Amino acid sequence: MRHLLQLALAVLLIMVGGCAGDSENQHHLVVQQDGRVLGEFDLARLAELPQIEISTPQSHGNAVQRGPAVRSVLEAAGATAISSIRVEGRDPAQTLTAAELTDRVVLSFTKRDTVKLAGADLARDRWVRDVSTVVVNP
């Protein structure tokens, strides 16, 4: 009986440790303005925002990108008086003007459980994979 109790306790500890590891490794996006954090988004929160699909024939992979418009994310974070944004991630950071932030510029969900900046009218070399930070008016 004691052996069974120890085994059950070990399994419980492994399960709890596994859950903690998953949340630590989950993709996280931060929106900043004027040196302060306006909003933090995990994939679940991004999925709650209105989703759009855009055609991106310039893509090297999927020709359709799906996710929230960047403007929707900025609005959800409470960003105001936006003149430009800087999108930071795995690729070189990109700066977009307010005029470029159309409803055809999205944070597209990836197979790696991250998001990438993509746009129907945005050249492929301006896309940013694994977006971690969006800075308003850098």
Summary of the structure (lengths in Angstrom):
residues: 138
radius of gyration: 18.7
end to end distance: 62.6
largest distance: 68.9
contacts: 385
relative contact order: 0.20
helix: 32%
strand: 35%
